[in-house]
Amino acid sequence: MESKTYIAFERLNTILNTLRQECPWDKSQTMKSLRYLTIEEVHELSEAIIAEDTDNLKKELGDLAMHILFYCKLAEEQGLFTTEDVYNTICDKLIARHPFIYDKDNYNGENWEQLKLKERGHREVLDGVPNTLPSLIKAQRMLEKVSGIQQVKHPNESSFELSEKMSEEEFGDMLFKLVDWARCHNINADSALCMANNKFRQTYSNSER
């Protein structure tokens, strides 16, 4: 008997097939035209997570799931790969990255980042950080990746001294140290700033009433 999840997936698959054939907008889409819309959906998903808005979270996850399946269909039409290839690729990756579960006899104690480097032929660990990431998130991800391979020197409070003569580069160095300090204390700097932004927006809105 087919599961409810499989039935729901097939329903979405059928709807997208119909739209791709009969809807002028869906028929005109390409991977490049969908790209900026997908970025927007990811940001909307992020906002729903931060706001702990369950109803919106469900909606945004659905939008993103639709985008992923849409890309798969575009790839199939171009003969690049299939939807099955996409799911099997992530399954293979998860199994390879968790040898302590799936390959216990050959597990040598490597962590996630070390296994990634091994897969890529020992390329630079920061190669996996996209240049297009927002700067705050990029700093967090770079620090997380490097700390997975080697010990990172933790900044202390004396590193965060403001000066009226501080240059933009020096201020950037201090921000980077703040992100690292937050990481060492299990604080996500981007999430923290998002909460501060929302708090400021709410406070400002209340003051204008």
Secondary structure in CASP SS format (residue, H / E / C, confidence):
PFRMAT SS
TARGET T0000
AUTHOR 0000-0000-0000
METHOD secondary structure of the structure
MODEL  1
M C 1.00
E C 1.00
S C 1.00
K H 1.00
T H 1.00
Y H 1.00
I H 1.00
A H 1.00
F H 1.00
E H 1.00
R H 1.00
L H 1.00
N H 1.00
T H 1.00
I H 1.00
L H 1.00
N H 1.00
T H 1.00
L H 1.00
R H 1.00
Q H 1.00
E H 1.00
C C 1.00
P H 1.00
W H 1.00
D H 1.00
K H 1.00
S H 1.00
Q C 1.00
T C 1.00
M H 1.00
K H 1.00
S H 1.00
L H 1.00
R H 1.00
Y H 1.00
L H 1.00
T H 1.00
I H 1.00
E H 1.00
E H 1.00
V H 1.00
H H 1.00
E H 1.00
L H 1.00
S H 1.00
E H 1.00
A H 1.00
I H 1.00
I H 1.00
A H 1.00
E C 1.00
D C 1.00
T H 1.00
D H 1.00
N H 1.00
L H 1.00
K H 1.00
K H 1.00
E H 1.00
L H 1.00
G H 1.00
D H 1.00
L H 1.00
A H 1.00
M H 1.00
H H 1.00
I H 1.00
L H 1.00
F H 1.00
Y H 1.00
C H 1.00
K H 1.00
L H 1.00
A H 1.00
E H 1.00
E H 1.00
Q C 1.00
G C 1.00
L C 1.00
F C 1.00
T C 1.00
T H 1.00
E H 1.00
D H 1.00
V H 1.00
Y H 1.00
N H 1.00
T H 1.00
I H 1.00
C H 1.00
D H 1.00
K H 1.00
L H 1.00
I H 1.00
A H 1.00
R C 1.00
H C 1.00
P H 1.00
F H 1.00
I H 1.00
Y H 1.00
D C 1.00
K H 1.00
D H 1.00
N H 1.00
Y C 1.00
N C 1.00
G C 1.00
E C 1.00
N C 1.00
W H 1.00
E H 1.00
Q H 1.00
L H 1.00
K H 1.00
L H 1.00
K H 1.00
E H 1.00
R C 1.00
G C 1.00
H C 1.00
R C 1.00
E C 1.00
V H 1.00
L H 1.00
D H 1.00
G H 1.00
V C 1.00
P C 1.00
N C 1.00
T C 1.00
L C 1.00
P C 1.00
S H 1.00
L H 1.00
I H 1.00
K H 1.00
A H 1.00
Q H 1.00
R H 1.00
M H 1.00
L H 1.00
E H 1.00
K H 1.00
V H 1.00
S H 1.00
G C 1.00
I C 1.00
Q C 1.00
Q C 1.00
V C 1.00
K C 1.00
H C 1.00
P C 1.00
N C 1.00
E H 1.00
S H 1.00
S H 1.00
F C 1.00
E C 1.00
L C 1.00
S C 1.00
E C 1.00
K C 1.00
M C 1.00
S C 1.00
E H 1.00
E H 1.00
E H 1.00
F H 1.00
G H 1.00
D H 1.00
M H 1.00
L H 1.00
F H 1.00
K H 1.00
L H 1.00
V H 1.00
D H 1.00
W H 1.00
A H 1.00
R H 1.00
C H 1.00
H C 1.00
N C 1.00
I C 1.00
N C 1.00
A H 1.00
D H 1.00
S H 1.00
A H 1.00
L H 1.00
C H 1.00
M H 1.00
A H 1.00
N H 1.00
N H 1.00
K H 1.00
F H 1.00
R H 1.00
Q H 1.00
T H 1.00
Y H 1.00
S H 1.00
N H 1.00
S H 1.00
E C 1.00
R C 1.00
END
